[in-house]
Amino acid sequence: GNSVTQMEGPVTLSEEAFLTINCTYTATGYPSLFWYVQYPGEGLQLLLKATKADDKGSNKGFEATYRKETTSFHLEKGSVQVSDSAVYFCALILTGGGNKLTFGTGTQLKVEL
Amino acid sequence: GAGVSQSPSNKVTEKGKDVELRCDPISGHTALYWYRQRLGQGLEFLIYFQGNSAPDKSGLPSDRFSAERTGESVSTLTIQRTQQEDSAVYLCASSLLGQVYGYTFGSGTRLTVV
């Protein structure tokens, strides 16, 4: 079946530190990959996406590259801010497979001054 | 509307009572999904509606859970004889069928069973 594995949190960083949140996946086909973010007290928002190998999704300073050879989609940001504190979810979807998003368990990021 | 709307935003119910949660998807979105998010856990798929096709109910945890959708509009998720383990945030999302841009989520209904 399809699954997404994320690094466990919480991840605690100082402001301006470099962020990496690891995500690997298992899929029976060729998925599209996503990162969603959930800020405290809010709903999930799409952060970025990539639909084919070697695509790089980017938004708000965050980036993730679709690596088919390592089945990974790690989230990175060069300099985090306190406002980036949230829970980050990696997810995949297989078009034609019911268009059902499969999520990882989420990684909580805490950024401190 | 502009986004996915869910109601109520919060619901506290007594164990054993039935509850009904409502989702209004984005107009024109043919696909609608329900997920459950328990405290400190990831998102658990419940059910998926795709146009007029039979829904994918493979994620419903028990026969106490059911959902309906009228055409391509409103959906209701019903939980009968609620249990404490049903306490969670219930999230609804919609998307254009076949589009791989992901879903648009509602802000969820926080259900607390006491």
Chai-1 contact restraints between the chains, C-beta under 6 A:
chainA,res_idxA,chainB,res_idxB,connection_type,confidence,min_distance_angstrom,max_distance_angstrom,comment,restraint_id
A,S32,B,V100,contact,1.0,0.0,6.0,A-B,restraint_1
A,F34,B,G102,contact,1.0,0.0,6.0,A-B,restraint_2
A,G43,B,F105,contact,1.0,0.0,6.0,A-B,restraint_3
A,G43,B,S107,contact,1.0,0.0,6.0,A-B,restraint_4
A,G43,B,G108,contact,1.0,0.0,6.0,A-B,restraint_5
A,L44,B,F105,contact,1.0,0.0,6.0,A-B,restraint_6
A,L46,B,G102,contact,1.0,0.0,6.0,A-B,restraint_7
A,K49,B,G102,contact,1.0,0.0,6.0,A-B,restraint_8
A,T51,B,V100,contact,1.0,0.0,6.0,A-B,restraint_9
A,T95,B,V100,contact,1.0,0.0,6.0,A-B,restraint_10
A,G98,B,D56,contact,1.0,0.0,6.0,A-B,restraint_11
A,N99,B,A31,contact,1.0,0.0,6.0,A-B,restraint_12
A,K100,B,Y48,contact,1.0,0.0,6.0,A-B,restraint_13
A,F103,B,G42,contact,1.0,0.0,6.0,A-B,restraint_14
A,F103,B,L43,contact,1.0,0.0,6.0,A-B,restraint_15
A,T105,B,G42,contact,1.0,0.0,6.0,A-B,restraint_16
A,G106,B,G42,contact,1.0,0.0,6.0,A-B,restraint_17
